[in-house]
Amino acid sequence: MTTSTAILQLICPDRPGLVSQLSGWVADHGGNILHADHHTDAGAGLFLSRIEWDLKGFRLTREAILLSVDSLANKLGGKVQVSFSDQLSRVAIFASQQSHCLLDLLWRADNGELPMKVPLVVSNHMDLKSLCENFGVAFEFVPIESDRKEDAEIIILDLLKKYQIDLVVLAKYMQILTGKFLEEFSQVINIHHSFLPAFKGAQPYHRAWERGVKLIGATAHYVTEDLDDGPIIEQLIANVSHRDEVNDLIRKGRDTERIALARAVRLHLRCQVMVYSGKTAIFA
């Protein structure tokens, strides 16, 4: 039987004794630590910590845990987040016409490989409707017109509220989210078919082939208003050669896209990603 755990993520100014203070707080309330990962960024003067402990026998209720860690973070001058492993995130997947990333995520969620619920898929095309119906997932078609993009985003934001979505995953969604959308809903992960920061924007495989690269890759990252410039979560590469044509790069690239995106989503769901100073620390 899988135990229910609490996961604490803390970022605060670095100083001596922080590991002892955090582990002591867990121990003082009867907690058994299962995982503890820490990192000090000397250049930024920051301490990052992820601690996961068994809730069985822990003497604080979940509500009390939240209040207590907020108080602890205030004393340390930092920011804290607490999650519980048995509270599955509700994830909406956005896709356009390509199915490989969407199908992979739905399959992994369906068999329990990704700890999430997927109640909603949003698309600006109808191509993927039957695929979603096969998984019993609601499919919402929201067309995007270039001169009425904000109207479409209002509809999408209403859908996210209706389905109580915690995280959006862009699985080959060939639309750029506006800054206004991201102000309303910022928890968004994207897959880019390039080993960023190389070949940002459209048709990276074509440009990579023209340059004769020997490695291609895919990058999963958090979405920011700056195109393809958000904090990177996961990257994966594949070898190519002079014998490969553009279609070969695309075929190999799809495999890297699927795996990189699935890994990034899992890391996020497991609260193993911490974002600071425009980059990430991955406690995997």
For each residue, the residues with C-beta under 8 A, 3 or more apart:
1:
2: 85
3: 54 55 56
4: 54 55 56 84 85 86
5: 34 52 53 54 55 84 85
6: 31 52 53 55 58 62 65 82 83 84 85
7: 50 51 52 82 83 84 85 270 271
8: 22 49 50 51 52 69 80 81 82
9: 48 49 50 80 81 82 83 271 274
10: 22 47 48 49 69 73 76 78 79 80
11: 46 47 48 49 78 79 80 274 276
12: 18 46 47 73 76 77 78 79
13: 45 46 47 76 77 78
14: 18 40 41 42 45 46 47
15: 18 47
16:
17: 20 21
18: 12 14 15 21 22 38 47 49 76
19: 22 23 36 38 49
20: 17 23 24
21: 17 18 24 25 76
22: 8 10 18 19 25 26 49 51 72
23: 19 20 26 27 33 36 51
24: 20 21 27 28
25: 21 22 28 29 68 72
26: 22 23 29 31 33 51 53
27: 23 24 30 31 33
28: 24 25
29: 25 26 58 59 60 68
30: 27 57 58 59
31: 6 26 27 53 54 55 57 58
32: 53 54 56 57
33: 23 26 27 36 51 52 53
34: 5 52 53 54
35: 50 51 52
36: 19 23 33 49 50 51 52
37: 49 50 51 283
38: 18 19 47 48 49 50
39: 47 48 49 281 283
40: 14 46 47 48
41: 14 44 45 46 47 48 276 277 281
42: 14 45
43:
44: 41 276 277
45: 13 14 41 42
46: 11 12 13 14 40 41 276 277
47: 10 11 12 13 14 15 18 38 39 40 41 78
48: 9 10 11 38 39 40 41 274 276 281
49: 8 9 10 11 18 19 22 36 37 38 39
50: 7 8 9 35 36 37 38 271 272 274 283
51: 7 8 22 23 26 33 35 36 37
52: 5 6 7 8 33 34 35 36 85
53: 5 6 26 31 32 33 34 58
54: 3 4 5 31 32 34 57 58
55: 3 4 5 6 31 58 84
56: 3 4 32
57: 30 31 32 54
58: 6 29 30 31 53 54 55 65
59: 29 30
60: 29 64 65 68
61: 64 65
62: 6 65 66 84
63: 66 67
64: 60 61 67 68
65: 6 58 60 61 62 68 69 82
66: 62 63 69 70 82
67: 63 64 70 71
68: 25 29 60 64 65 71 72
69: 8 10 65 66 72 73 80 82
70: 66 67 73 74 80
71: 67 68 74 75
72: 22 25 68 69 75 76 80
73: 10 12 69 70 76 77 78 79 80
74: 70 71 77
75: 71 72
76: 10 12 13 18 21 72 73
77: 12 13 73 74
78: 10 11 12 13 47 73
79: 10 11 12 73
80: 8 9 10 11 69 70 72 73
81: 8 9 271
82: 6 7 8 9 65 66 69
83: 6 7 9 87 271
84: 4 5 6 7 55 62 87
85: 2 4 5 6 7 52 115
86: 4
87: 83 84
88: 115 116 117
89: 115 116 117 166 167 269
90: 116 117 118 119 163 164 165 166 167
91: 109 116 117 118 165 166 167 168 169 265
92: 118 119 120 121 122 159 160 163 165 167 168 169
93: 102 105 106 118 120 121 122 168 169 171
94: 121 122 123 168 169 170 171 173 175
95: 98 99 101 102 121 122 123 128 170 171 172 173
96: 123 124 125 127 172 173 174 175
97: 125 127 128 172 174
98: 95 101 102 172
99: 95 102 103 127 128 131
100: 103 104 172 254 257 258
101: 95 98 104 105 171 172 191 257 258 261
102: 93 95 98 99 105 106 121 128 131 132 171 172
103: 99 100 106 107 131
104: 100 101 107 108 258 261 262
105: 93 101 102 108 109 114 118 169 171 261 262 265
106: 93 102 103 109 110 118 131 132 135 137
107: 103 104 110 111
108: 104 105 111 113 114 262
109: 91 105 106 112 113 114 116 117 118
110: 106 107 135
111: 107 108
112: 109 115
113: 108 109 262 266
114: 105 108 109 262 265 266 269
115: 85 88 89 112 266 269 270
116: 88 89 90 91 109 167 265 269
117: 88 89 90 91 109
118: 90 91 92 93 105 106 109 121 135 137
119: 90 92 137 138 163 165
120: 92 93 137 138 140 159 160 163 165
121: 92 93 94 95 102 118 128 132 137 138 139 140
122: 92 93 94 95 140 142 156 159 173
123: 94 95 96 126 127 128 129 139 140 141 142 173
124: 96 141 142 143 144 152 173 174 175
125: 96 97 128 141
126: 123 129 141
127: 96 97 99 123
128: 95 97 99 102 121 123 125 131 132 139
129: 123 126 132 133 139 141
130: 133 134
131: 99 102 103 106 128 134 135
132: 102 106 121 128 129 135 137 138 139
133: 129 130 136 137 139
134: 130 131
135: 106 110 118 131 132
136: 133
137: 106 118 119 120 121 132 133
138: 119 120 121 132 163
139: 121 123 128 129 132 133
140: 120 121 122 123 159
141: 123 124 125 126 129
142: 122 123 124 152 155 156 159
143: 124 152
144: 124 149 152 175
145: 148 149 151 152
146: 149
147:
148: 145 151 152
149: 144 145 146 152 153 178
150: 153 154 178 180
151: 145 148 154 155
152: 124 142 143 144 145 148 149 155 156
153: 149 150 156 157 177 178 180 181
154: 150 151 157 158
155: 142 151 152 158 159
156: 122 142 152 153 159 160 181
157: 153 154 160 161 181 184 185
158: 154 155 161 162
159: 92 120 122 140 142 155 156 162 163 165
160: 92 120 156 157 163 165 168 185
161: 157 158 164 165
162: 158 159
163: 90 92 119 120 138 159 160
164: 90 161
165: 90 91 92 119 120 159 160 161 168 185
166: 89 90 91 187
167: 89 90 91 92 116 187 188 189 265 268 269
168: 91 92 93 94 160 165 185 187 188 189
169: 91 92 93 94 105 188 189 190 261 265
170: 94 95 173 177 188 189 190 191 223
171: 93 94 95 101 102 105 191 261
172: 95 96 97 98 100 101 102 191 257
173: 94 95 96 122 123 124 170 190
174: 96 97 124
175: 94 96 124 144
176: 227
177: 153 170 181 182 188 223
178: 149 150 153 181 182 225
179: 182 183 225
180: 150 153 183 184
181: 153 156 157 177 178 184 185
182: 177 178 179 185 186 188 223 224 225
183: 179 180 186
184: 157 180 181
185: 157 160 165 168 181 182 188
186: 182 183
187: 166 167 168
188: 167 168 169 170 177 182 185 222 223
189: 167 168 169 170 220 221 222 223 233 261 264 265 268
190: 169 170 173 220 221 222 223 228 230
191: 101 170 171 172 218 219 220 257 260 261 264
192: 196 200 204 218 219 220 221 228
193: 204 205 218 253 257
194: 198 199 200 204 205 208 216 217 218 219 228
195: 198 199 215 216 217 218 219 235 237
196: 192 199 200 219 221 228 232 235
197: 200 228 229
198: 194 195 204 208
199: 194 195 196 204 207 208
200: 192 194 196 197 204 227 228 229
201: 204 227 228
202:
203: 206 207
204: 192 193 194 198 199 200 201 207 208
205: 193 194 208 209 216 246 249 250 253
206: 203 209 210 246
207: 199 203 204 210 211
208: 194 198 199 204 205 211 213 216 240 249
209: 205 206 212 213 244 245 246 249
210: 206 207
211: 207 208
212: 209 242
213: 208 209 216 240
214: 239 240 241
215: 195 237 238 239 240
216: 194 195 205 208 213 237 238 240 249 252 253 256
217: 194 195 235 236 237 238 256 260
218: 191 192 193 194 195 235 236 253 256 257 259 260 261
219: 191 192 194 195 196 228 232 234 235 260
220: 189 190 191 192 232 233 234 235 260 261 263 264 265
221: 189 190 192 196 228 230 231 232 233 264
222: 188 189 190 230 231 233 275 280
223: 170 177 182 188 189 190 230
224: 182 229 230 231
225: 178 179 182
226: 229 230
227: 176 200 201
228: 190 192 194 196 197 200 201 219 221
229: 197 200 224 226
230: 190 221 222 223 224 226
231: 221 222 224 275 278 279 280
232: 196 219 220 221 235 279 280
233: 189 220 221 222 263 264 267 268 273 280 282
234: 219 220 260 261 263 264 267 282
235: 195 196 217 218 219 220 232 260
236: 217 218 256 259 260 263
237: 195 215 216 217 256
238: 215 216 217 252 253 255 256
239: 214 215
240: 208 213 214 215 216 244 248 249 252
241: 214 244
242: 212
243: 248
244: 209 240 241 248 249 252
245: 209 248 249
246: 205 206 209 249 250
247: 250 251
248: 240 243 244 245 251 252
249: 205 208 209 216 240 244 245 246 252 253
250: 205 246 247 253 254
251: 247 248 254 255
252: 216 238 240 244 248 249 255 256
253: 193 205 216 218 238 249 250 256 257
254: 100 250 251 257 258
255: 238 251 252 258 259
256: 216 217 218 236 237 238 252 253 259 260
257: 100 101 172 191 193 218 253 254 260 261
258: 100 101 104 254 255 261 262
259: 218 236 255 256 262 263
260: 191 217 218 219 220 234 235 236 256 257 263 264
261: 101 104 105 169 171 189 191 218 220 234 257 258 264 265
262: 104 105 108 113 114 258 259 265 266
263: 220 233 234 236 259 260 266 267
264: 189 191 220 221 233 234 260 261 267 268
265: 91 105 114 116 167 169 189 220 261 262 268 269
266: 113 114 115 262 263 269 270
267: 233 234 263 264 270 272 273 282 284
268: 167 189 233 264 265 271 272 273
269: 89 114 115 116 167 265 266
270: 7 115 266 267
271: 7 9 50 81 83 268
272: 50 267 268 282 283 284
273: 233 267 268 280 281 282 283
274: 9 11 48 50 280 281 282 283
275: 222 231 279 280
276: 11 41 44 46 48 279 280 281
277: 41 44 46
278: 231
279: 231 232 275 276
280: 222 231 232 233 273 274 275 276
281: 39 41 48 273 274 276
282: 233 234 267 272 273 274
283: 37 39 50 272 273 274
284: 267 272
